[in-house]
Amino acid sequence: MAEANTTFPKFHNEAGLASISIGAHEFECVGALPPHDHPHIYLDMGEKSEITCPYCSTLFRFDAGLGVMDSIPPGLLYGDGKVSER
């Protein structure tokens, strides 16, 4: 059986916010922007509505009203809107 090609958005927390709302359950956290980023870590909330990054301690909260690549505050998608493959 072939494995599905799944993509996930990456979010940064350059401002060092305590929490960020996002529209994705599965994503990657990069921490601050390079060169001060941490390892780009895949996080999956599963059935929960929030998860904390073990590297930077950012609390990510799922918001069903947001698109997969959207965040509150806005503009925290890392890169040029492309998503990473896992």
C-alpha positions, -999 to +999 in steps of 0.1 A: +000+000+000+014+034-010+018+060+018-002+092+013+016+124+005+005+146+034+016+182+039+016+204+070+020+241+076+049+255+097+043+282+122+069+304+140+067+324+172+093+351+167+075+374+192+077+348+220+039+347+225+026+325+253-002+311+230-012+311+193-045+301+177-042+282+144-065+265+120-046+232+118-045+201+141-013+189+125+016+213+119+053+220+126+066+245+150+100+262+142+101+285+173+118+318+165+128+326+130+162+314+117+190+316+127+174+313+162+149+286+154+147+253+172+144+219+154+114+220+132+091+197+151+059+180+139+030+183+164-004+166+162-032+177+185-052+146+176-087+149+191-075+177+215-079+214+209-044+224+221-008+213+223+024+228+237+057+227+218+082+208+239+111+231+226+097+266+229+067+260+252+043+278+229+007+268+235-010+262+201-048+263+202-070+250+174-096+275+161-121+260+136-128+294+122-093+297+108-079+283+076-052+256+078-025+282+072-040+310+093-031+321+128-041+346+154-022+368+156-019+368+118+014+363+099+029+334+118+031+310+089+068+302+083+081+306+048+062+317+017+030+298+022+044+265+012+038+236+035+063+210+044+060+173+037+064+147+063 
